[in-house]
Amino acid sequence: MHTVAKERMSSVEMITGILSLALLFLVPTITAHVHEASSDLNAVLPNPIREVTDMDGEGVIDDLRRGLLNAEAHFAHFVKKFNKEYSGAEEHARRFSIFKKNLHKALRHQKLDRDAIHGINKFSDLTEEEFHEQYLGLTTPPRSLSQRTQPAPILPTDDLPPDFDWRELGAVTPVKNQGACGSCWTFSTTGAMEGANFMKTGKLISLSEQQLVDCDHECDSSEPDVCDSGCNGGLMTTAYQYALKAGGLQREEDYPYTGIDGSCKFDNTKVAAMVANFSTVSIDEDQIAANLVKNGPLAVGINAAFMQTYVGGVSCPYVCNKQNLDHGVLLVGYGAAGYAPGRLKNKPFWIIKNSWGPDWGEDGYYKLCRGHNVCGINTMVSTVAAANIQTDDH
Ligand SMILES: *[C@@H]1O[C@H](CO)[C@@H](O)[C@H](O)[C@H]1NC(C)=O
């Protein structure tokens, strides 16, 4: 059944892709105004978000092609903008060569992902391996995951609002930054618990990722080799399991983030949020939306393949492996109609909180199209409920 659904999905995606390509060729006049700006150095996107609504896929592709012809100047601009410092001329040359490869990659991504904007961002001088090792960190989920964790009850989906955003309702802390540490899974976990705690208490408290990095070595019960291991990766469901056993999570300010593996300094008298229970959400995207609305922000695993070059817009790549989940993030909302210049119709999207700082993507957020299981967004979704903290008044 699973496979059938997937095959149907991919042919739908393919048809949509072909249609949108055809549409792009039909509307060249609409894109004309974009080209004028292209001679400007800033136009090739070292400026992460140039007016997203003024852009379209074809315009960005032209920009990137021009950028490649003038890569040296763009690299100089990039180095300055992101305060990059390299140890000597050799390293500088090596990074420039990687930068050029990443410009080619952004161009490839742009062709496959017309509704988003790909280009230069702060990761443009990293190889794919470096990016993977330093900025992701979701361990490959064991097959048994969904069987081991209890499934969330099926919810009604008739009355879901067309747009929904937990940020507007005060359930989401500001975007954080994992730095060069494969600890994405801890940020996904704290984000979900911050939301759950907000649902329970009405208070938004930023929670400690470092506690999870240092103290959570929980292993999957059915695959004892799959364990949470700080900057080397982990899983959100095992992190809830840890928090349940340990008694909860401390505040961010009481156990601040360092981004390096350290010894555990957990103080159980300073617990700020506790787990009551957690469950995995169905792969149906309407169920995911219903759980999001009812329970708060959800921890999700995704394939981050298109994120290294992402600058803005709704990412909806024609090809993005649904199995290869390598990044843990937080689903905080959805929209009915994101700006999608390549299509005549606007696209529904998910709003995803990332942990690469507010200077990545759209103020730290990623928009991914909704309803096509793109990049495995529906594959590893979990929800957590918070328990009341016992106060020691008595
Ligand atoms: C999880 O805990 C919450 C809060 O205590 C409770 O309302 C809910 O019924 C529990 N859910 C499950 C699936 O056990």
PDBQT file of the ligand as one rigid body, heavy atoms in Angstrom, charges set to zero:
ROOT
HETATM    1  C1  LIG A 401      -0.544  12.266  26.945  1.00  0.00    +0.000 C 
HETATM    2  O1  LIG A 401      -0.547  13.125  28.058  1.00  0.00    +0.000 OA
HETATM    3  C2  LIG A 401      -1.535  14.119  27.999  1.00  0.00    +0.000 C 
HETATM    4  C3  LIG A 401      -1.275  15.094  29.126  1.00  0.00    +0.000 C 
HETATM    5  O2  LIG A 401      -1.157  14.446  30.356  1.00  0.00    +0.000 OA
HETATM    6  C4  LIG A 401      -2.908  13.474  28.021  1.00  0.00    +0.000 C 
HETATM    7  O3  LIG A 401      -3.913  14.434  27.961  1.00  0.00    +0.000 OA
HETATM    8  C5  LIG A 401      -3.010  12.534  26.824  1.00  0.00    +0.000 C 
HETATM    9  O4  LIG A 401      -4.244  11.821  26.869  1.00  0.00    +0.000 OA
HETATM   10  C6  LIG A 401      -1.875  11.549  26.775  1.00  0.00    +0.000 C 
HETATM   11  N1  LIG A 401      -1.905  10.895  25.497  1.00  0.00    +0.000 N 
HETATM   12  C7  LIG A 401      -1.668   9.609  25.351  1.00  0.00    +0.000 C 
HETATM   13  C8  LIG A 401      -1.728   9.089  23.956  1.00  0.00    +0.000 C 
HETATM   14  O5  LIG A 401      -1.413   8.851  26.272  1.00  0.00    +0.000 OA
ENDROOT
TORSDOF 0
